[in-house]
Amino acid sequence: MKRSPTLPSVAAPSGGRQWLRTAGRHDMSTEPTLHLRGGRLVDPARGTEVVADLFIADGRIVASGAAPAGFVADRVIDAAGLVVCPGLVDLAVRLREPGFEFRGTLESELAAAVAGGITRVVCPPDTEPPLDEPGLVEMLTRRAESLKLAWVHPLGALTLGLAGERLTEMAELSESGCVGFSQAEAPLADHLVLMRAMAYAATFDLPVWLRPEDPGLARGGVAHDGEIATRLGLPGIPSVAETVALAAILQIARATGARVHICRLSTADGVEMVRRARAEGMAVTCDVSALHVHLSEMDIGYFDANCRLSPPLRSARDRDALARGVADGTIDAICSDHSPVDEDGKQVPFAEAEPGATGLETLLPLALKAGESLSLARALAPVTTGPARALGLPVPSLEPGAAADLCLFDPDAWWTVEPAALLSQGKNTPFTGYEVRGRVRHTIVRGRVVHDAGPDA
């Protein structure tokens, strides 16, 4: 891609603080100042791409092009040849804490997140115990904050214990830090409970996050109900398990006026249903797993348990429809659907394997691959601006004043996915041995370098 000329100086609005150094100390703050030199600044929010320096202080971008008057950097990072973009936002990350620390911990999974250039993660409520009480949510967010790695946004349980019967106190959970409410993978077959939940959520303008799957139609299934499952003798999950549930969700959302986020679409018909709902003006957003954009039922091969996923890998037609949905904006976000599973959960027959795959450190290269026919700004939108909008967060950008949550990566660096080299405690990936392109060199959160895989200037 042809590079644009150097960006002219853009500084913070006049009247702001100065970054003068006196006797080795800043005049107003002990926060580090950073100078990112010569990076390729790609801003999906504005659709721009320029080569320029970027200057950071007090956790925010303060200028691009030329430094503000009196600015002295604590650290200079040579970003020549690197893309500098807003940090990735991942809408589905199982941190496995509390309750499943043998599969992952906050330390291991958030370290993996920032190694993948991810600065914000959304975690589902299917912990043990589930996130159905404010105290549990506050404990999780305090632990995550103490690590000073990626930002963590928990989803609260929609029903107590994820049992699908009694509603949680969503308003109280929202005050404790929940960004939405979900059943995660737990089925909610009772449409009356779902309608009451959406009506309650709509009263407080709280989003409901739902993965559409009819539990009756999906019961006992482990793979897409198609030719591959039939040949391998695996019980199937038909596509209508998704579309029947999705139809009910959309109808109830229309009736209650609730804001709905559809998690992990997997079928071509599901994408078309969301496309029509959005054309009608419904307040609906959606995401897709990076695995489902690239893989299909064919990748199960000879019972590869790393391809045992929920929802299952669908047909090539479905995979291609998902990719088109991302490209045309029907699908707001590509997520990792990160689900670390211990070795015992995968070293069993396919039908008995625990569903899920690790995905934090491969999200960026998979997103780049999905958008290789697009501009880099558009390719990065489904992992930056799209998920931020779905969360209701300020759209991340590289403008002065924006939060300094950034990813610096080498777009031309090829690397081989080796489970042993992944920082995640989960090593279960379908991409073992694959060569992918796009390597994160630095991740910055709150204006601080939290992952560093390359030399400074």
Backbone torsions as a table, in degrees:
resi	resn	phi	psi	omega
1	MET	NA	134.2	-178.7
2	LYS	-68.4	134.5	179.2
3	ARG	-84.1	145.0	177.8
4	SER	-82.1	161.9	177.5
5	PRO	-65.2	164.7	-178.4
6	THR	-58.4	137.4	-178.9
7	LEU	-71.7	136.7	174.8
8	PRO	-68.5	165.2	-176.9
9	SER	-61.7	129.6	173.6
10	VAL	-130.8	115.9	-175.3
11	ALA	-114.2	169.3	176.5
12	ALA	-64.0	157.1	-179.6
13	PRO	-55.0	148.9	-179.4
14	SER	-62.1	155.1	-178.0
15	GLY	92.9	-7.3	178.9
16	GLY	-77.0	175.2	-179.0
17	ARG	-68.1	162.2	173.4
18	GLN	-106.1	155.1	-177.3
19	TRP	-111.6	64.9	-178.0
20	LEU	-89.0	144.0	179.5
21	ARG	-107.2	128.0	178.2
22	THR	-130.8	122.4	-179.6
23	ALA	50.3	40.3	175.5
24	GLY	79.3	8.5	-178.8
25	ARG	-128.9	150.6	175.3
26	HIS	-78.3	153.1	-174.0
27	ASP	-72.6	-27.6	-171.9
28	MET	-128.4	-4.6	-173.3
29	SER	-159.9	151.4	173.1
30	THR	-99.2	3.4	176.9
31	GLU	-66.3	145.0	-179.0
32	PRO	-69.7	149.9	171.1
33	THR	-106.6	139.7	-176.6
34	LEU	-125.0	143.4	174.0
35	HIS	-122.1	112.1	176.6
36	LEU	-95.4	111.1	-167.9
37	ARG	-99.5	122.2	169.0
38	GLY	71.9	26.7	-179.7
39	GLY	-81.1	161.9	175.3
40	ARG	-91.6	97.0	-173.0
41	LEU	-79.8	112.4	179.9
42	VAL	-112.6	117.3	-175.9
43	ASP	-116.0	97.5	-179.7
44	PRO	-60.9	-28.6	-179.1
45	ALA	-62.8	-36.5	-179.2
46	ARG	-105.3	-8.2	-178.9
47	GLY	69.9	29.7	-175.2
48	THR	-110.8	158.5	176.9
49	GLU	-149.4	118.5	-179.1
50	VAL	-143.1	159.7	173.7
51	VAL	-101.2	121.0	-175.7
52	ALA	-165.9	167.6	172.5
53	ASP	-84.8	156.0	177.4
54	LEU	-132.3	140.7	-174.6
55	PHE	-124.5	135.3	-171.8
56	ILE	-130.3	136.1	173.9
57	ALA	-153.0	147.8	177.4
58	ASP	53.3	34.9	175.5
59	GLY	78.8	9.1	-178.5
60	ARG	-135.3	158.4	172.4
61	ILE	-75.7	127.6	-177.4
62	VAL	-109.3	-19.6	179.4
63	ALA	-170.6	159.5	170.4
64	SER	-137.0	151.2	-177.4
65	GLY	95.1	-80.6	179.1
66	ALA	-123.1	150.2	-176.6
67	ALA	-70.7	150.2	172.3
68	PRO	-64.6	160.1	179.9
69	ALA	-58.5	130.6	175.6
70	GLY	81.7	1.9	-177.7
71	PHE	-71.7	129.9	174.4
72	VAL	-128.9	124.4	-175.2
73	ALA	-83.7	135.8	168.7
74	ASP	-71.7	-28.9	-177.2
75	ARG	-149.2	136.9	175.6
76	VAL	-112.4	127.2	177.1
77	ILE	-111.8	123.4	177.9
78	ASP	-76.2	106.4	-177.5
79	ALA	-101.5	12.6	179.5
80	ALA	-59.3	129.7	-178.5
81	GLY	83.4	-5.4	179.7
82	LEU	-103.2	148.5	170.4
83	VAL	-85.8	132.3	173.0
84	VAL	-111.4	118.7	-177.6
85	CYS	-140.6	166.9	173.4
86	PRO	-57.7	148.6	178.2
87	GLY	-60.8	149.9	-178.7
88	LEU	-71.8	147.8	177.7
89	VAL	-118.0	119.1	-174.5
90	ASP	-110.7	120.4	-172.7
91	LEU	-87.9	2.1	-179.5
92	ALA	-152.0	94.6	-178.1
93	VAL	-134.4	112.6	174.4
94	ARG	-85.7	111.0	-179.1
95	LEU	-83.4	-11.3	174.8
96	ARG	66.8	12.0	178.2
97	GLU	-130.1	131.3	6.5
98	PRO	-86.0	160.8	167.5
99	GLY	106.0	-29.9	-175.6
100	PHE	-127.3	43.7	-175.9
101	GLU	-63.1	-18.6	176.6
102	PHE	-71.9	-12.4	176.2
103	ARG	-103.7	-22.8	-178.9
104	GLY	176.5	154.0	177.0
105	THR	-127.3	167.3	176.0
106	LEU	-58.3	-41.6	-179.4
107	GLU	-60.9	-50.0	-175.2
108	SER	-68.7	-43.0	-173.4
109	GLU	-78.3	-34.0	176.5
110	LEU	-73.5	-31.0	172.7
111	ALA	-63.9	-40.2	177.0
112	ALA	-65.6	-37.3	-179.9
113	ALA	-60.9	-51.2	-177.2
114	VAL	-70.1	-27.3	173.9
115	ALA	-65.5	-24.9	176.6
116	GLY	-93.1	8.8	179.0
117	GLY	79.6	12.8	-176.7
118	ILE	-92.6	125.9	-178.2
119	THR	-108.8	-13.4	176.2
120	ARG	-139.1	135.8	177.0
121	VAL	-129.7	145.8	172.3
122	VAL	-106.8	127.4	-179.0
123	CYS	-111.1	131.1	178.0
124	PRO	-67.0	165.4	-174.7
125	PRO	-88.6	7.0	-174.1
126	ASP	-85.8	53.9	171.7
127	THR	-89.2	-173.3	177.7
128	GLU	-133.0	103.2	4.6
129	PRO	-76.2	162.9	178.2
130	PRO	-63.6	158.2	-179.3
131	LEU	-80.1	74.8	-178.1
132	ASP	-117.8	6.3	177.8
133	GLU	-133.2	142.5	-178.9
134	PRO	-55.6	-37.6	-178.6
135	GLY	-61.1	-38.5	178.6
136	LEU	-66.3	-41.2	-180.0
137	VAL	-65.2	-44.2	-179.2
138	GLU	-64.8	-37.9	177.7
139	MET	-61.7	-44.7	-179.6
140	LEU	-63.8	-46.6	-177.1
141	THR	-67.9	-35.8	177.2
142	ARG	-65.5	-42.7	178.1
143	ARG	-61.2	-44.8	-179.1
144	ALA	-64.6	-41.2	-179.5
145	GLU	-63.4	-36.9	-178.0
146	SER	-65.5	-23.9	-179.3
147	LEU	-79.7	-22.4	177.9
148	LYS	54.1	45.3	174.5
149	LEU	-110.3	-119.1	178.4
150	ALA	-79.2	153.6	171.8
151	TRP	-68.3	140.3	179.2
152	VAL	-117.7	125.8	179.0
153	HIS	-117.7	104.5	-178.0
154	PRO	-80.4	146.3	167.1
155	LEU	-94.1	134.9	176.6
156	GLY	-85.8	155.5	176.6
157	ALA	-68.0	137.7	178.6
158	LEU	-74.1	-37.6	178.4
159	THR	-125.7	154.7	-178.5
160	LEU	-59.7	127.3	179.7
161	GLY	64.0	13.2	-175.0
162	LEU	55.9	26.7	-176.2
163	ALA	-82.7	-10.6	176.8
164	GLY	77.8	21.4	-176.4
165	GLU	-119.2	-62.9	-176.9
166	ARG	-105.5	136.6	-178.6
167	LEU	-73.1	148.0	173.1
168	THR	-80.2	169.5	174.9
169	GLU	-83.4	83.2	-172.8
170	MET	-61.5	-38.1	-178.8
171	ALA	-61.9	-43.2	179.2
172	GLU	-67.8	-40.0	177.7
173	LEU	-64.4	-36.7	177.4
174	SER	-63.2	-41.6	178.9
175	GLU	-64.9	-27.6	-179.8
176	SER	-83.4	-5.9	174.1
177	GLY	125.6	1.2	-180.0
178	CYS	-73.4	136.3	-178.0
179	VAL	-96.7	-6.9	-179.7
180	GLY	-178.2	-178.3	-173.9
181	PHE	-135.9	136.3	-167.3
182	SER	-147.7	158.5	169.4
183	GLN	-99.9	1.9	-175.1
184	ALA	52.2	-124.2	-179.7
185	GLU	-95.3	-1.1	-178.5
186	ALA	-74.8	130.4	-177.7
187	PRO	-69.8	148.0	174.0
188	LEU	-129.0	86.2	-173.1
189	ALA	-81.6	-21.6	-176.1
190	ASP	-83.4	106.8	-177.6
191	HIS	-68.2	-24.8	176.4
192	LEU	-67.1	-42.3	176.2
193	VAL	-62.4	-42.5	179.3
194	LEU	-62.3	-41.2	-179.9
195	MET	-65.6	-41.4	177.8
196	ARG	-65.7	-38.6	178.3
197	ALA	-63.1	-44.5	-179.9
198	MET	-67.2	-37.6	178.8
199	ALA	-65.2	-42.6	176.9
200	TYR	-61.4	-48.0	-179.2
201	ALA	-61.6	-40.4	-179.2
202	ALA	-64.4	-33.2	179.2
203	THR	-58.8	-37.5	-178.9
204	PHE	-104.3	9.6	-179.0
205	ASP	55.2	45.0	178.9
206	LEU	-102.1	134.3	-178.9
207	PRO	-76.4	145.2	175.7
208	VAL	-110.2	127.7	-178.7
209	TRP	-107.8	120.7	-174.9
210	LEU	-135.1	136.2	170.7
211	ARG	-96.0	118.5	-173.8
212	PRO	-77.7	109.8	174.4
213	GLU	-156.1	119.3	178.2
214	ASP	-72.8	120.0	-174.2
215	PRO	-65.9	-29.5	178.2
216	GLY	-70.9	-44.8	-179.6
217	LEU	-70.4	-26.2	-178.6
218	ALA	-93.6	-5.4	-171.3
219	ARG	-56.8	126.0	176.1
220	GLY	80.4	-6.2	-177.4
221	GLY	-81.3	151.6	179.7
222	VAL	-132.9	-7.9	-178.3
223	ALA	-148.6	166.2	177.2
224	HIS	-60.4	135.3	-178.8
225	ASP	-76.3	85.1	-177.9
226	GLY	-151.1	-163.3	-174.7
227	GLU	-60.9	-39.9	-176.4
228	ILE	-66.9	-46.4	179.6
229	ALA	-61.1	-39.5	179.3
230	THR	-63.4	-44.8	-178.6
231	ARG	-65.8	-35.7	-178.6
232	LEU	-87.3	-5.3	179.9
233	GLY	72.9	29.5	-179.5
234	LEU	-98.0	138.1	175.7
235	PRO	-65.5	135.3	-171.0
236	GLY	-100.5	157.5	172.0
237	ILE	-115.1	110.8	-176.1
238	PRO	-71.8	157.3	178.2
239	SER	-59.8	-31.7	-178.6
240	VAL	-67.3	-16.9	174.0
241	ALA	-60.3	-34.5	176.5
242	GLU	-78.6	-47.4	-171.8
243	THR	-72.4	-33.4	176.1
244	VAL	-63.7	-46.1	178.8
245	ALA	-65.6	-39.5	-179.4
246	LEU	-64.9	-40.0	177.9
247	ALA	-59.9	-42.6	179.1
248	ALA	-64.8	-43.1	179.6
249	ILE	-60.0	-46.7	-177.9
250	LEU	-66.8	-39.0	179.2
251	GLN	-65.0	-43.2	180.0
252	ILE	-69.2	-35.6	176.5
253	ALA	-63.5	-40.0	176.2
254	ARG	-60.7	-42.1	-176.0
255	ALA	-70.9	-32.9	-175.0
256	THR	-100.9	-17.2	-176.6
257	GLY	76.5	17.2	-178.5
258	ALA	-73.3	149.3	171.1
259	ARG	-84.0	129.0	-173.9
260	VAL	-126.4	136.0	170.3
261	HIS	-114.6	123.5	-179.8
262	ILE	-91.4	121.2	-174.9
263	CYS	-95.8	131.9	170.2
264	ARG	55.8	59.2	170.0
265	LEU	-56.9	146.5	-179.3
266	SER	-137.3	-3.0	-175.0
267	THR	-124.9	153.0	176.6
268	ALA	-62.1	-41.6	-180.0
269	ASP	-66.1	-35.0	177.3
270	GLY	-63.7	-41.4	177.5
271	VAL	-61.2	-43.1	-179.2
272	GLU	-65.7	-36.8	178.0
273	MET	-64.7	-41.7	177.1
274	VAL	-66.6	-39.4	179.1
275	ARG	-59.6	-43.7	179.4
276	ARG	-67.4	-40.6	-179.9
277	ALA	-63.0	-40.2	179.1
278	ARG	-69.4	-35.4	176.9
279	ALA	-63.5	-29.2	176.8
280	GLU	-77.3	-8.2	179.7
281	GLY	93.3	13.3	179.5
282	MET	-69.1	147.0	177.9
283	ALA	-83.9	73.4	-177.8
284	VAL	-129.0	133.9	173.5
285	THR	-122.7	169.2	-178.1
286	CYS	-158.2	162.5	176.3
287	ASP	-136.8	170.0	177.2
288	VAL	-140.4	146.8	175.9
289	SER	-72.8	141.8	176.9
290	ALA	-59.6	-30.5	-180.0
291	LEU	-65.7	-39.5	-176.7
292	HIS	-75.0	-18.5	175.9
293	VAL	-74.7	-26.4	-173.4
294	HIS	-112.7	-25.0	-174.2
295	LEU	-112.7	160.7	177.5
296	SER	-138.3	-179.1	179.3
297	GLU	-57.0	-26.0	179.4
298	MET	-61.4	-27.0	-175.1
299	ASP	-76.4	-8.2	173.5
300	ILE	-60.3	-30.0	178.0
301	GLY	55.3	-127.6	177.1
302	TYR	-98.7	70.8	173.3
303	PHE	61.8	47.5	176.6
304	ASP	-72.5	107.9	-176.2
305	ALA	-65.8	-19.6	176.1
306	ASN	-69.7	-13.7	175.1
307	CYS	-98.9	10.5	172.6
308	ARG	-82.5	102.8	-172.4
309	LEU	-127.7	164.4	175.8
310	SER	-135.4	112.8	1.7
311	PRO	-68.0	164.9	-177.8
312	PRO	-71.8	158.3	170.9
313	LEU	-63.5	130.4	-174.2
314	ARG	-98.2	-164.5	-177.8
315	SER	-72.9	166.5	176.0
316	ALA	-61.6	-35.0	176.9
317	ARG	-61.2	-44.3	178.5
318	ASP	-64.0	-44.7	179.8
319	ARG	-57.2	-45.3	-178.5
320	ASP	-67.1	-35.1	178.0
321	ALA	-67.3	-36.7	176.8
322	LEU	-64.2	-43.5	179.0
323	ALA	-61.6	-41.0	177.5
324	ARG	-65.9	-37.3	178.5
325	GLY	-63.0	-36.1	175.5
326	VAL	-67.5	-46.1	-175.7
327	ALA	-63.7	-37.4	-177.7
328	ASP	-92.5	2.4	175.3
329	GLY	87.4	0.2	175.7
330	THR	-62.3	-40.8	175.8
331	ILE	-94.1	122.4	-173.3
332	ASP	-73.5	-35.1	-167.9
333	ALA	-145.5	145.8	166.0
334	ILE	-101.9	127.5	178.9
335	CYS	-117.2	166.9	178.6
336	SER	-82.1	-25.5	-169.2
337	ASP	48.5	46.5	-174.4
338	HIS	-65.0	119.9	-179.3
339	SER	-139.7	85.5	179.7
340	PRO	-65.4	132.2	179.7
341	VAL	-124.9	137.3	179.3
342	ASP	-71.4	164.7	-174.9
343	GLU	-59.3	-38.1	-179.7
344	ASP	-62.8	-27.2	-179.5
345	GLY	-77.4	-14.4	-178.8
346	LYS	-114.1	-24.1	-177.7
347	GLN	-84.8	54.0	180.0
348	VAL	-141.8	169.4	175.6
349	PRO	-54.8	149.1	-172.9
350	PHE	-50.0	-47.9	-175.5
351	ALA	-66.7	-19.7	-179.4
352	GLU	-99.4	-5.9	-175.1
353	ALA	-70.8	149.4	174.5
354	GLU	-71.9	128.6	179.2
355	PRO	-71.2	148.1	175.6
356	GLY	131.5	160.0	178.8
357	ALA	-147.6	149.5	173.0
358	THR	-76.8	144.6	-173.6
359	GLY	-154.5	0.8	-175.7
360	LEU	-62.1	-43.5	-172.7
361	GLU	-84.4	-6.3	176.7
362	THR	-109.7	-0.4	-177.5
363	LEU	-60.7	-46.7	-177.8
364	LEU	-61.6	-54.3	-179.2
365	PRO	-62.2	-32.6	178.2
366	LEU	-70.0	-36.9	176.4
367	ALA	-66.6	-40.4	177.8
368	LEU	-64.0	-40.2	178.0
369	LYS	-63.9	-40.9	-179.9
370	ALA	-64.6	-29.8	-176.9
371	GLY	-107.4	23.4	-174.1
372	GLU	-65.8	-19.4	177.6
373	SER	-90.0	-1.0	-177.8
374	LEU	-106.9	171.5	170.1
375	SER	-65.8	158.9	-178.7
376	LEU	-63.2	-36.5	178.7
377	ALA	-62.3	-42.1	179.4
378	ARG	-71.8	-34.6	178.8
379	ALA	-64.6	-34.0	-178.3
380	LEU	-84.2	-16.4	-177.0
381	ALA	-56.9	-41.7	-178.4
382	PRO	-69.3	-8.4	176.1
383	VAL	-117.9	8.6	178.3
384	THR	-132.3	-81.8	-174.8
385	THR	-69.6	-38.9	-178.0
386	GLY	-60.1	-54.3	178.5
387	PRO	-64.8	-32.8	177.5
388	ALA	-62.7	-42.7	177.5
389	ARG	-63.8	-40.8	178.6
390	ALA	-61.3	-32.1	178.4
391	LEU	-81.1	-12.9	-175.3
392	GLY	78.0	21.2	178.7
393	LEU	-90.3	159.5	171.6
394	PRO	-56.4	138.3	-177.7
395	VAL	-67.3	123.6	-178.7
396	PRO	-67.3	142.6	179.8
397	SER	-150.9	179.7	177.4
398	LEU	-109.2	17.4	179.6
399	GLU	-76.2	150.9	174.5
400	PRO	-56.3	135.5	-176.7
401	GLY	99.7	-18.9	180.0
402	ALA	-73.8	154.0	177.7
403	ALA	-62.1	139.0	-179.2
404	ALA	-87.4	66.4	170.8
405	ASP	-109.9	103.2	-165.7
406	LEU	-133.4	155.5	173.9
407	CYS	-123.0	130.9	174.9
408	LEU	-116.7	119.4	-177.3
409	PHE	-138.5	155.9	176.5
410	ASP	-92.7	109.6	-175.4
411	PRO	-72.0	-13.0	-176.5
412	ASP	-106.8	1.6	-178.3
413	ALA	-82.9	121.7	175.1
414	TRP	-93.0	142.7	175.3
415	TRP	-148.2	155.6	-178.1
416	THR	-100.0	131.0	-179.5
417	VAL	-74.1	111.5	178.1
418	GLU	-121.6	116.0	-176.0
419	PRO	-51.6	-39.7	-177.0
420	ALA	-63.5	-25.0	-177.8
421	ALA	-88.1	-9.1	-179.4
422	LEU	-74.4	142.0	179.8
423	LEU	-78.6	-24.4	178.0
424	SER	-60.6	145.1	175.5
425	GLN	-66.9	-24.2	175.8
426	GLY	-86.1	129.8	-180.0
427	LYS	-110.1	11.6	-172.8
428	ASN	-86.9	91.8	179.1
429	THR	-129.2	137.3	174.7
430	PRO	-71.0	-9.2	-173.2
431	PHE	-98.8	15.8	177.6
432	THR	-54.2	126.9	178.9
433	GLY	86.6	-8.8	178.6
434	TYR	-73.4	145.0	170.1
435	GLU	-94.5	126.4	-179.6
436	VAL	-125.9	160.2	-177.1
437	ARG	-119.5	135.3	-178.5
438	GLY	116.3	103.3	-174.9
439	ARG	-121.0	125.4	179.2
440	VAL	-73.3	130.7	178.3
441	ARG	-104.6	-38.7	179.4
442	HIS	-143.6	143.6	170.4
443	THR	-126.9	133.3	-177.5
444	ILE	-119.1	127.1	176.9
445	VAL	-129.9	130.6	-178.5
446	ARG	59.7	27.3	-179.7
447	GLY	81.2	6.0	-179.8
448	ARG	-115.6	142.5	177.1
449	VAL	-75.7	116.5	-178.3
450	VAL	-109.4	-10.5	172.0
451	HIS	-143.7	131.4	-174.7
452	ASP	-138.2	108.9	179.8
453	ALA	-117.9	12.9	-177.6
454	GLY	-144.3	162.2	-177.9
455	PRO	-74.8	152.3	172.5
456	ASP	-78.1	-178.6	176.9
457	ALA	-66.5	NA	NA
